[in-house]
Amino acid sequence: MTATPIRATKRDEVLRIRVKGERMATQSGTVKWFNAERGFGFVVPDDDGADLLVERVDLLEQRDDRLLRQGRRVDFEVVVGAKGPQARRVRRPVDSLDGECFG
């Protein structure tokens, strides 16, 4: 008799590895969507991991909602908060041009 292994999702792996509030290394990804009225949305990491919650208060620069337009590239740190994995300290990618226009 062969046991079938249980397949863990990326989210399960993140939750199992990280303790609540512990920071992970900086990652890059793309804004999936962001609702400016409600102040939250989701970011898709480049490593095809689980979508990460992002809130307006997690913006590192200028609290500018234009940074979180759909399809925009961002850098962020991942933490495991009360709502699961979340993107924190969200900012423009390090390799972006200085003076980039978000218009």
C-alpha positions in Angstrom: 0.0 0.0 0.0 1.4 3.4 -1.1 0.5 6.5 0.8 -0.4 9.5 -1.3 1.5 12.6 -0.1 -0.6 15.6 0.8 0.3 18.6 -1.3 0.8 21.8 0.6 0.0 25.1 -1.0 2.5 28.0 -1.2 0.5 29.8 1.5 0.7 26.8 3.8 4.4 26.7 3.3 4.7 30.4 4.2 2.5 30.0 7.3 4.4 26.9 8.5 7.9 28.5 8.0 7.2 32.0 9.4 6.0 33.1 12.8 3.4 35.8 13.1 5.0 39.2 12.5 8.4 37.9 11.4 9.8 39.6 8.2 11.0 37.7 5.2 13.4 39.0 2.5 12.4 41.6 0.0 10.5 40.2 -2.9 9.1 41.6 -6.2 5.7 41.2 -7.7 2.8 42.8 -9.5 -0.3 44.5 -8.2 -3.2 42.3 -9.0 -5.8 44.9 -7.9 -6.3 47.6 -5.4 -9.5 49.3 -4.2 -8.6 52.9 -3.2 -11.9 53.5 -1.5 -11.5 50.5 0.8 -7.8 50.8 1.1 -6.7 47.3 0.3 -5.9 44.9 -2.5 -3.6 42.1 -3.5 -0.1 41.6 -4.9 1.1 38.6 -6.9 4.7 37.6 -6.0 7.0 36.8 -8.9 7.6 33.3 -7.5 4.0 32.4 -8.2 3.2 32.1 -4.5 -0.1 32.9 -3.0 -1.6 36.3 -3.5 -0.6 38.7 -0.7 -2.9 41.2 1.0 -1.7 44.8 0.8 -3.2 47.7 2.7 -2.7 51.4 2.1 -1.0 51.7 5.5 1.7 49.3 4.2 3.0 51.7 1.6 6.6 52.8 2.4 6.6 55.9 0.2 4.2 58.8 0.3 1.1 56.8 0.9 0.4 57.2 -2.8 -2.4 55.0 -4.1 -1.0 55.4 -7.6 1.8 53.0 -6.7 -0.8 50.3 -6.3 -2.5 50.5 -9.8 -3.2 47.2 -11.4 -0.2 45.7 -13.2 2.3 48.0 -11.5 5.6 46.4 -10.4 6.5 46.7 -6.7 9.0 45.5 -4.1 7.8 44.4 -0.7 8.5 42.4 2.4 6.2 39.5 3.4 5.0 39.1 7.0 2.5 36.7 8.5 0.0 38.9 10.2 -3.4 38.2 11.7 -4.9 37.8 8.2 -2.2 35.4 6.9 0.7 36.4 4.6 0.7 40.1 3.8 2.9 42.5 1.7 4.4 45.2 3.9 6.8 48.1 3.2 5.5 48.2 -0.4 7.6 50.5 -2.6 8.8 51.1 -6.2 11.3 48.4 -7.4 14.9 49.3 -6.6 15.8 49.1 -10.2 13.2 51.6 -11.3 14.3 54.9 -12.6 14.5 57.9 -10.3 11.8 60.4 -11.0 9.5 57.7 -12.5 6.1 59.1 -13.3 3.2 57.3 -11.8 0.7 59.3 -13.9 
